C-alpha cells in the first residue's frame, strides 16, 4: 500500500499540466482506493477555465453544460465554503470529511440520481493554506478509518501538486506582461492622446454622373413606337428627327374624317339650295352648317396629330436612353418619357448617402469622385443640394440624394460615369469617429 501511494504521489508531482494531474487523481487513485465516482473540482478564480469540474472518473473531459456538472458543481461549491479556514484550524482543514445527504435537504431529491450514498470530501490546499478546490469520492459502502488516512495523505500531496501547476501557469502567463505592466501608463496616455486627435469625417459611397438640367422627350399622344432614328449617346442638332410613331391607325381615321367632311359639305350645299325656295330648309341649312364645322375641326385635329407622329429634337444635345430594342413596338401613352437630351458640358454628380452613414452635409461640402473606369484620375465637386428626406433607391435602401457640381477649372467626366465618391465633413475627435456607430445603435436600442 505504501509503495502504491508513493507511486501515485510521484506521478501527481510529475504531471505535465493540470489536465494530466486531474486524470491521475480521478482515475489512477483506484490503485489504493475503492470508489465508484471520483470528482476533482477547482475553485473559481484560481483557474481561468469556464468549467468548474476539472476531472470526473471514467470521462475524458467533463461537460460543463450537463445537468450532472451543474448539480455536482453546486455541491462542491457549498462544501468548499463549509471547509474550516486554515487560519483557524489548519489540522481540521486538511482532513477528509464525510458528507451526509440529510445535511443538504435542498439537494436530497436528486442525490440518489447523481451520487452513491457514502460521499467523502477532501479539500485541496496549497502550502500557504489557500484553498484550491476539492476532491469528492463516492461509493455504496461506508468509508473505513484506514481509507480516510490514505485519502488525507493523497489529498495533501495532490493539493501541493495542483498549487505547483497553477504557479507554473501563472508565471508563464504573467511573464510576457511585465513589459506591458511597466509601460502601461505610457501606453494608456498615448491611447488617450490619440483618441482626441482631430480627423475629418468622411464616407465613401457609390456615385454616378448625370446630366444637369436635361430635356425629357415625352410621347405627344398615345401610340406605338415605329422607328428610332437615333442611337444612344448620339449628338443631334435642334430640329433633328428622333423617332416616329406608328401612323397607320391615325391615317385611317384621318381618311375617314376627310370623307365624312366631304359628305357634310354636300349635304350643306343641298340644304342651301332648298333654303332659297323653302323657309323650312333654312333651319335645316343651319343644322348642316354646324355639322360641317364640327367635321372640319375634327379633320384639322387629325391632320395636326399626323404632323406630330415624327418627334424632333427641340434643342441640340446628346440623346440618352437605354436600348433601341426595348422601345421598338412598345405602346406609349401621352406624356410618357421616352428619352432625354443632355448637354455634355452640363453634368452633375449624384450620390446617395445611406441613412446609417448620415452626418452633417451642407452646401459647399467637398466631394471627390473616383471613376471605376479610370482609377488614376479623380474629379472634385461641391455639394449644391441635399434632399430633405430619405427615399428608397433602386436597391431598396433608404438614402439621401445629394447633388454636387464639378469645379469649373477641370474637365468634366462623361455622362453615365460611375465610381466611388468621398464626402468630407467637419473635423471631429478620433474617439467620436470610432464610437459614432456604436453610440447610434445604443441610442436606437435603449431609446436614450
Buried (B, 14 or more C-beta within 10 A) or exposed (E): EEEBBEEBBEBBBEBEEBBBBBBBBBBBBEEBBEBBBBBBBBBBEBBEEEBBBBBBBEBEEBEEEEEBBEBBBBBBBBBBEEBBEBEEEEEEBBBBBEBEBEEBEEBEEEBEEBBBEBBBBBBBBBEEEBBBBBBBBBBEEEBEEEBBEBBEBBBBBBBBBBBBBBEEBEEEEEEEEEEEEEEEEEEEEEEEEEBEEEEEBEBEBBBBBBBBEBBEBBBBEEBBBBBBBBEBBEEBEEEBEBBBBBBEEBBEBBEEBBEBBEEBBEBBEBBBEEBEEEEEBEEBBEEBBEBBEEBBEBBEEBEEBBEBBBBBBEEEBBBBBEEBEEBEEEEBEEEEEBBBBBBEEBBBBBBBBBEEBBBEBEEEBBBBBBBEEEEEEBBBBBBBEBEEEBEEBEEEEBBBBBBBBBEEEEEBBEBBBBBBBBBBBEEBBBBBBEEBEEEEEEEEEEEE
